[in-house]
Each structure stands twice: as C-alpha cells, then as structure tokens.
Amino acid sequence: MAAGNFIFMCGVYLHALERFVRDNPSVPIKRLVPNPLPAAFHEPTAVFARAPNRHSALLWIEFLASQEGQEVFDAVDPGRASFVVPKTLAHKLATGANVSICAAGCRDREDDLMKRIAVDAWGLAKVGE
C-alpha cells in the first residue's frame, strides 16, 4: 500500500498496520474503521502438557488476559490487545461500531461473510464486476 500498489486493503491486522505506520510516519496510509466492524478471536494460547514450567506459563496467560496485561500488550504492540478490553486501542476503535464477531462455527464461512460485509453492507463491487 505504501508503494501505491493498492488503493484499498481490507483485513489487515490492526497491530501490523499500527506498527508499520509508527515505523514509517510519512507513508500516505489512513486507517478506516468500518461499520459493521468485522472481528475475530483467533490468537490461541496454550501450554504444552509436558512444559517444564507450565504453572508459570499459566500465570503468564492469566496476566495477559487481565486489564493490566492487555494494557502492557497494547503499549508494546498497539492494536494487538483485545477489542473487548477497555482502554485498548482496538476497544477504542470498536466503540460505537456494530461489531460482527466471527468465532467458532463461522470460520468455515468466512468468504461468504466477507462478501456479505463488503458487498451487501458496505456497497463495494463484487469481484469481476
């Protein structure tokens, strides 16, 4: 996008965009928060059953899920923290938007859902038109 190869890009991870713009402040890229706002939960976190310090790992995951952990997450990598946690960048951007969550059960229908959002709700042209 920064090179001018695309004029519009949908589905970029918020944290990737924020990091790129932070590191390249002169790029002519603008973030737009659509309404409805498509969102998904797909950053699984797990601890291996035979991990040598699995209780420490569980404590780390518990910390990351807390308000304080999410604020640290957001400070280190803006946009990476959850949109359901107040005070995070993602939450601020999602506030006021009609959030459409794609969770378990809809991942296999993502293409159809993206078409419904982009074409039906936002009024963009269908592919090939």
N, CA and C atoms as a LAMMPS dump frame, in Angstrom:
ITEM: TIMESTEP
0
ITEM: NUMBER OF ATOMS
387
ITEM: BOX BOUNDS ff ff ff
-5.0000000000000000e+02 5.0000000000000000e+02
-5.0000000000000000e+02 5.0000000000000000e+02
-5.0000000000000000e+02 5.0000000000000000e+02
ITEM: ATOMS id mol type element x y z
1 1 1 N 0.821 -1.189 0
2 1 2 C 0 0 0
3 1 3 C 0.864 1.251 0
4 2 1 N 1.895 1.249 0.807
5 2 2 C 2.745 2.431 0.905
6 2 3 C 3.42 2.744 -0.427
7 3 1 N 3.667 1.724 -1.236
8 3 2 C 4.297 1.915 -2.541
9 3 3 C 3.279 2.332 -3.6
10 4 1 N 1.999 2.36 -3.236
11 4 2 C 0.972 2.757 -4.183
12 4 3 C 0.437 1.629 -5.035
13 5 1 N 0.752 0.39 -4.69
14 5 2 C 0.283 -0.749 -5.482
15 5 3 C -1.189 -1.066 -5.242
16 6 1 N -1.706 -0.683 -4.092
17 6 2 C -3.106 -0.91 -3.758
18 6 3 C -3.682 0.406 -3.252
19 7 1 N -4.953 0.678 -3.577
20 7 2 C -5.575 1.876 -3.037
21 7 3 C -6.47 1.542 -1.848
22 8 1 N -6.756 0.248 -1.698
23 8 2 C -7.65 -0.182 -0.63
24 8 3 C -7.238 -1.581 -0.213
25 9 1 N -7.204 -1.833 1.066
26 9 2 C -6.867 -3.169 1.547
27 9 3 C -7.717 -3.467 2.772
28 10 1 N -8.396 -4.575 2.736
29 10 2 C -9.277 -4.971 3.822
30 10 3 C -8.716 -6.208 4.498
31 11 1 N -8.801 -6.258 5.806
32 11 2 C -8.389 -7.446 6.528
33 11 3 C -6.978 -7.391 7.074
34 12 1 N -6.37 -6.228 7.079
35 12 2 C -5.03 -6.091 7.645
36 12 3 C -5.162 -6.114 9.166
37 13 1 N -4.28 -6.836 9.816
38 13 2 C -4.307 -6.849 11.276
39 13 3 C -3.993 -5.457 11.796
40 14 1 N -4.769 -5.011 12.757
41 14 2 C -4.611 -3.666 13.31
42 14 3 C -3.196 -3.434 13.819
43 15 1 N -2.644 -4.395 14.562
44 15 2 C -1.309 -4.194 15.129
45 15 3 C -0.243 -4.099 14.039
46 16 1 N -0.423 -4.828 12.93
47 16 2 C 0.553 -4.751 11.835
48 16 3 C 0.514 -3.369 11.187
49 17 1 N -0.686 -2.844 10.982
50 17 2 C -0.828 -1.508 10.409
51 17 3 C -0.253 -0.449 11.35
52 18 1 N -0.598 -0.521 12.621
53 18 2 C -0.116 0.474 13.586
54 18 3 C 1.404 0.463 13.684
55 19 1 N 1.982 -0.716 13.684
56 19 2 C 3.445 -0.835 13.761
57 19 3 C 4.097 -0.246 12.507
58 20 1 N 3.53 -0.547 11.33
59 20 2 C 4.093 -0.041 10.079
60 20 3 C 4.018 1.48 10.019
61 21 1 N 2.865 2.033 10.371
62 21 2 C 2.705 3.493 10.328
63 21 3 C 3.599 4.166 11.374
64 22 1 N 3.743 3.541 12.534
65 22 2 C 4.638 4.087 13.565
66 22 3 C 6.078 4.129 13.07
67 23 1 N 6.498 3.069 12.398
68 23 2 C 7.876 2.986 11.909
69 23 3 C 8.108 3.773 10.623
70 24 1 N 7.037 4.139 9.931
71 24 2 C 7.123 4.88 8.664
72 24 3 C 6.113 6.025 8.686
73 25 1 N 6.349 7.044 9.505
74 25 2 C 5.334 8.08 9.722
75 25 3 C 4.958 8.905 8.48
76 26 1 N 5.765 8.867 7.434
77 26 2 C 5.458 9.684 6.261
78 26 3 C 4.626 8.946 5.203
79 27 1 N 4.292 7.664 5.441
80 27 2 C 3.523 6.926 4.44
81 27 3 C 2.099 7.477 4.348
82 28 1 N 1.557 7.533 3.13
83 28 2 C 0.199 8.069 2.955
84 28 3 C -0.875 6.997 3.162
85 29 1 N -0.921 6.443 4.356
86 29 2 C -1.888 5.399 4.671
87 29 3 C -2.82 5.914 5.759
88 30 1 N -4.103 5.664 5.58
89 30 2 C -5.103 6.08 6.55
90 30 3 C -5.868 4.853 7.023
91 31 1 N -6.092 4.757 8.325
92 31 2 C -6.874 3.664 8.894
93 31 3 C -8.341 4.074 8.896
94 32 1 N -9.188 3.158 8.466
95 32 2 C -10.62 3.383 8.458
96 32 3 C -11.282 2.251 9.229
97 33 1 N -12.149 2.598 10.153
98 33 2 C -12.872 1.58 10.925
99 33 3 C -14.273 1.471 10.336
100 34 1 N -14.554 0.356 9.644
101 34 2 C -15.869 0.202 9.019
102 34 3 C -16.947 -0.106 10.05
103 35 1 N -18.165 0.125 9.64
104 35 2 C -19.306 -0.205 10.482
105 35 3 C -20.326 -0.886 9.58
106 36 1 N -20.602 -2.174 9.725
107 36 2 C -20.212 -3.041 10.834
108 36 3 C -18.722 -3.388 10.788
109 37 1 N -18.179 -3.596 11.973
110 37 2 C -16.759 -3.904 12.132
111 37 3 C -16.584 -5.413 12.271
112 38 1 N -15.956 -6.055 11.289
113 38 2 C -15.723 -7.498 11.417
114 38 3 C -14.586 -7.763 12.396
115 39 1 N -14.778 -8.703 13.284
116 39 2 C -13.756 -9.037 14.276
117 39 3 C -13.744 -10.538 14.487
118 40 1 N -12.589 -11.042 14.912
119 40 2 C -12.461 -12.479 15.134
120 40 3 C -11.563 -12.743 16.326
121 41 1 N -11.792 -13.868 16.958
122 41 2 C -10.921 -14.354 18.025
123 41 3 C -10.129 -15.51 17.428
124 42 1 N -8.863 -15.306 17.141
125 42 2 C -8.096 -16.397 16.568
126 42 3 C -6.618 -16.329 16.928
127 43 1 N -6.338 -15.958 18.146
128 43 2 C -4.955 -15.995 18.627
129 43 3 C -4.908 -16.986 19.775
130 44 1 N -4.923 -18.27 19.444
131 44 2 C -4.945 -19.267 20.508
132 44 3 C -3.659 -19.245 21.334
133 45 1 N -3.83 -19.464 22.594
134 45 2 C -2.701 -19.535 23.511
135 45 3 C -2.828 -20.849 24.26
136 46 1 N -1.732 -21.555 24.382
137 46 2 C -1.774 -22.86 25.039
138 46 3 C -0.462 -23.112 25.773
139 47 1 N -0.51 -24.095 26.637
140 47 2 C 0.675 -24.535 27.365
141 47 3 C 0.811 -26.031 27.106
142 48 1 N 1.988 -26.435 26.684
143 48 2 C 2.213 -27.861 26.448
144 48 3 C 2.1 -28.629 27.762
145 49 1 N 1.483 -29.786 27.698
146 49 2 C 1.255 -30.594 28.895
147 49 3 C 2.557 -30.959 29.603
148 50 1 N 3.629 -31.137 28.842
149 50 2 C 4.91 -31.521 29.446
150 50 3 C 5.896 -30.364 29.537
151 51 1 N 5.373 -29.136 29.462
152 51 2 C 6.256 -27.971 29.58
153 51 3 C 6.907 -27.98 30.959
154 52 1 N 8.197 -27.659 31.051
155 52 2 C 8.89 -27.73 32.343
156 52 3 C 8.354 -26.727 33.37
157 53 1 N 7.827 -25.601 32.927
158 53 2 C 7.31 -24.581 33.854
159 53 3 C 5.87 -24.22 33.503
160 54 1 N 5.036 -25.23 33.36
161 54 2 C 3.679 -24.965 32.887
162 54 3 C 2.856 -24.106 33.838
163 55 1 N 3.12 -24.158 35.129
164 55 2 C 2.364 -23.307 36.053
165 55 3 C 2.753 -21.845 35.873
166 56 1 N 4.019 -21.598 35.587
167 56 2 C 4.457 -20.234 35.284
168 56 3 C 3.807 -19.763 33.988
169 57 1 N 3.727 -20.643 33.019
170 57 2 C 3.102 -20.296 31.743
171 57 3 C 1.624 -19.965 31.942
172 58 1 N 0.938 -20.736 32.776
173 58 2 C -0.472 -20.458 33.058
174 58 3 C -0.633 -19.107 33.75
175 59 1 N 0.282 -18.785 34.657
176 59 2 C 0.241 -17.469 35.308
177 59 3 C 0.467 -16.351 34.29
178 60 1 N 1.374 -16.58 33.337
179 60 2 C 1.64 -15.595 32.286
180 60 3 C 0.392 -15.375 31.429
181 61 1 N -0.285 -16.461 31.053
182 61 2 C -1.511 -16.343 30.266
183 61 3 C -2.58 -15.612 31.064
184 62 1 N -2.682 -15.925 32.343
185 62 2 C -3.654 -15.239 33.189
186 62 3 C -3.355 -13.745 33.247
187 63 1 N -2.063 -13.383 33.352
188 63 2 C -1.682 -11.976 33.361
189 63 3 C -2.054 -11.318 32.039
190 64 1 N -1.747 -11.98 30.913
191 64 2 C -2.063 -11.392 29.611
192 64 3 C -3.561 -11.161 29.434
193 65 1 N -4.374 -11.973 30.07
194 65 2 C -5.826 -11.82 29.961
195 65 3 C -6.37 -10.715 30.866
196 66 1 N -5.563 -10.236 31.794
197 66 2 C -6.03 -9.208 32.721
198 66 3 C -6.01 -7.831 32.072
199 67 1 N -6.688 -6.885 32.697
200 67 2 C -6.689 -5.499 32.215
201 67 3 C -5.258 -4.97 32.126
202 68 1 N -4.478 -5.189 33.168
203 68 2 C -3.093 -4.715 33.183
204 68 3 C -2.269 -5.37 32.067
205 69 1 N -2.423 -6.663 31.895
206 69 2 C -1.695 -7.372 30.844
207 69 3 C -2.055 -6.864 29.463
208 70 1 N -3.333 -6.613 29.228
209 70 2 C -3.772 -6.093 27.934
210 70 3 C -3.23 -4.68 27.69
211 71 1 N -3.147 -3.876 28.745
212 71 2 C -2.58 -2.537 28.606
213 71 3 C -1.091 -2.609 28.272
214 72 1 N -0.378 -3.563 28.889
215 72 2 C 1.038 -3.757 28.562
216 72 3 C 1.169 -4.23 27.122
217 73 1 N 0.351 -5.194 26.756
218 73 2 C 0.321 -5.709 25.38
219 73 3 C 0.139 -4.56 24.389
220 74 1 N -0.83 -3.686 24.675
221 74 2 C -1.141 -2.572 23.794
222 74 3 C -0.025 -1.535 23.758
223 75 1 N 0.66 -1.356 24.87
224 75 2 C 1.768 -0.396 24.914
225 75 3 C 2.952 -0.897 24.082
226 76 1 N 3.202 -2.182 24.132
227 76 2 C 4.331 -2.77 23.412
228 76 3 C 4.013 -2.911 21.921
229 77 1 N 2.805 -3.347 21.604
230 77 2 C 2.398 -3.583 20.217
231 77 3 C 0.972 -3.057 20.032
232 78 1 N 0.817 -1.736 19.836
233 78 2 C -0.519 -1.137 19.75
234 78 3 C -1.415 -1.839 18.741
235 79 1 N -2.635 -2.121 19.168
236 79 2 C -3.602 -2.796 18.321
237 79 3 C -3.622 -4.297 18.497
238 80 1 N -2.678 -4.837 19.247
239 80 2 C -2.603 -6.298 19.436
240 80 3 C -3.538 -6.771 20.542
241 81 1 N -3.827 -5.915 21.494
242 81 2 C -4.678 -6.306 22.618
243 81 3 C -6.122 -6.479 22.15
244 82 1 N -6.926 -7.084 22.982
245 82 2 C -8.298 -7.434 22.634
246 82 3 C -9.211 -6.218 22.523
247 83 1 N -10.134 -6.293 21.565
248 83 2 C -11.11 -5.213 21.405
249 83 3 C -12.191 -5.259 22.481
250 84 1 N -12.258 -6.32 23.265
251 84 2 C -13.257 -6.391 24.331
252 84 3 C -12.74 -5.837 25.659
253 85 1 N -11.475 -5.446 25.708
254 85 2 C -10.872 -4.933 26.945
255 85 3 C -10.814 -3.415 26.888
256 86 1 N -11.493 -2.736 27.82
257 86 2 C -11.471 -1.266 27.836
258 86 3 C -10.049 -0.704 27.89
259 87 1 N -9.884 0.472 27.329
260 87 2 C -8.64 1.248 27.294
261 87 3 C -7.651 0.795 26.228
262 88 1 N -7.923 -0.306 25.518
263 88 2 C -7.006 -0.731 24.464
264 88 3 C -7.356 0.031 23.184
265 89 1 N -6.404 0.126 22.284
266 89 2 C -6.651 0.8 21.009
267 89 3 C -7.78 0.125 20.248
268 90 1 N -7.772 -1.191 20.201
269 90 2 C -8.821 -1.926 19.485
270 90 3 C -10.197 -1.65 20.084
271 91 1 N -10.273 -1.561 21.398
272 91 2 C -11.551 -1.27 22.055
273 91 3 C -12.019 0.135 21.716
274 92 1 N -11.094 1.089 21.734
275 92 2 C -11.456 2.47 21.399
276 92 3 C -11.991 2.564 19.977
277 93 1 N -11.363 1.838 19.046
278 93 2 C -11.816 1.863 17.659
279 93 3 C -13.143 1.135 17.475
280 94 1 N -13.372 0.092 18.264
281 94 2 C -14.607 -0.692 18.144
282 94 3 C -15.788 -0.019 18.83
283 95 1 N -15.509 0.876 19.766
284 95 2 C -16.582 1.541 20.498
285 95 3 C -17.433 2.365 19.534
286 96 1 N -18.712 2.132 19.572
287 96 2 C -19.634 2.833 18.693
288 96 3 C -19.909 2.108 17.39
289 97 1 N -19.08 1.135 17.067
290 97 2 C -19.3 0.364 15.835
291 97 3 C -20.185 -0.84 16.136
292 98 1 N -20.848 -1.308 15.131
293 98 2 C -21.647 -2.515 15.238
294 98 3 C -20.685 -3.672 14.96
295 99 1 N -20.208 -4.347 16.016
296 99 2 C -19.179 -5.372 15.881
297 99 3 C -19.793 -6.699 15.457
298 100 1 N -19.26 -7.257 14.389
299 100 2 C -19.693 -8.551 13.873
300 100 3 C -18.582 -9.55 14.166
301 101 1 N -18.809 -10.424 15.143
302 101 2 C -17.766 -11.333 15.601
303 101 3 C -17.836 -12.667 14.866
304 102 1 N -16.695 -13.054 14.334
305 102 2 C -16.565 -14.371 13.702
306 102 3 C -15.796 -15.251 14.683
307 103 1 N -16.498 -16.108 15.355
308 103 2 C -15.885 -17.002 16.337
309 103 3 C -16.032 -18.436 15.834
310 104 1 N -15.886 -19.386 16.735
311 104 2 C -16.028 -20.793 16.363
312 104 3 C -17.383 -21.005 15.69
313 105 1 N -17.372 -21.737 14.592
314 105 2 C -18.61 -22.004 13.876
315 105 3 C -18.797 -21.147 12.648
316 106 1 N -18.078 -20.045 12.551
317 106 2 C -18.221 -19.225 11.345
318 106 3 C -16.93 -19.162 10.546
319 107 1 N -15.839 -19.681 11.091
320 107 2 C -14.558 -19.612 10.38
321 107 3 C -14.634 -20.295 9.019
322 108 1 N -15.424 -21.362 8.902
323 108 2 C -15.533 -22.069 7.625
324 108 3 C -16.424 -21.327 6.636
325 109 1 N -17.103 -20.28 7.081
326 109 2 C -17.966 -19.484 6.218
327 109 3 C -17.416 -18.081 6.003
328 110 1 N -16.12 -17.872 6.294
329 110 2 C -15.539 -16.53 6.229
330 110 3 C -15.691 -15.867 4.863
331 111 1 N -15.47 -16.602 3.786
332 111 2 C -15.568 -15.995 2.456
333 111 3 C -16.959 -15.419 2.211
334 112 1 N -17.981 -16.184 2.556
335 112 2 C -19.349 -15.704 2.367
336 112 3 C -19.63 -14.509 3.275
337 113 1 N -19.156 -14.578 4.515
338 113 2 C -19.385 -13.467 5.437
339 113 3 C -18.661 -12.201 4.985
340 114 1 N -17.428 -12.349 4.471
341 114 2 C -16.701 -11.178 3.975
342 114 3 C -17.426 -10.555 2.786
343 115 1 N -17.982 -11.394 1.912
344 115 2 C -18.757 -10.879 0.779
345 115 3 C -19.984 -10.123 1.276
346 116 1 N -20.67 -10.693 2.25
347 116 2 C -21.864 -10.03 2.783
348 116 3 C -21.52 -8.676 3.399
349 117 1 N -20.38 -8.605 4.097
350 117 2 C -19.988 -7.332 4.704
351 117 3 C -19.547 -6.346 3.627
352 118 1 N -18.616 -6.771 2.765
353 118 2 C -18.04 -5.861 1.772
354 118 3 C -19.049 -5.449 0.703
355 119 1 N -19.804 -6.397 0.176
356 119 2 C -20.711 -6.104 -0.933
357 119 3 C -22.074 -5.634 -0.427
358 120 1 N -22.687 -6.417 0.45
359 120 2 C -24.045 -6.101 0.881
360 120 3 C -24.098 -4.92 1.86
361 121 1 N -23.224 -4.922 2.865
362 121 2 C -23.29 -3.865 3.875
363 121 3 C -22.554 -2.595 3.454
364 122 1 N -21.35 -2.739 2.862
365 122 2 C -20.559 -1.561 2.509
366 122 3 C -20.815 -1.08 1.098
367 123 1 N -21.427 -1.904 0.25
368 123 2 C -21.745 -1.485 -1.105
369 123 3 C -20.588 -1.552 -2.092
370 124 1 N -19.537 -2.315 -1.781
371 124 2 C -18.424 -2.456 -2.719
372 124 3 C -18.835 -3.381 -3.863
373 125 1 N -18.127 -3.246 -4.981
374 125 2 C -18.44 -4.075 -6.161
375 125 3 C -18.051 -5.53 -5.905
376 126 1 N -18.795 -6.458 -6.527
377 126 2 C -18.449 -7.865 -6.457
378 126 3 C -17.202 -8.102 -7.291
379 127 1 N -16.452 -9.117 -6.953
380 127 2 C -15.255 -9.468 -7.727
381 127 3 C -15.665 -9.767 -9.155
382 128 1 N -14.942 -9.185 -10.107
383 128 2 C -15.215 -9.424 -11.508
384 128 3 C -16.163 -8.406 -12.134
385 129 1 N -16.723 -7.531 -11.336
386 129 2 C -17.63 -6.506 -11.896
387 129 3 C -16.89 -5.213 -12.117
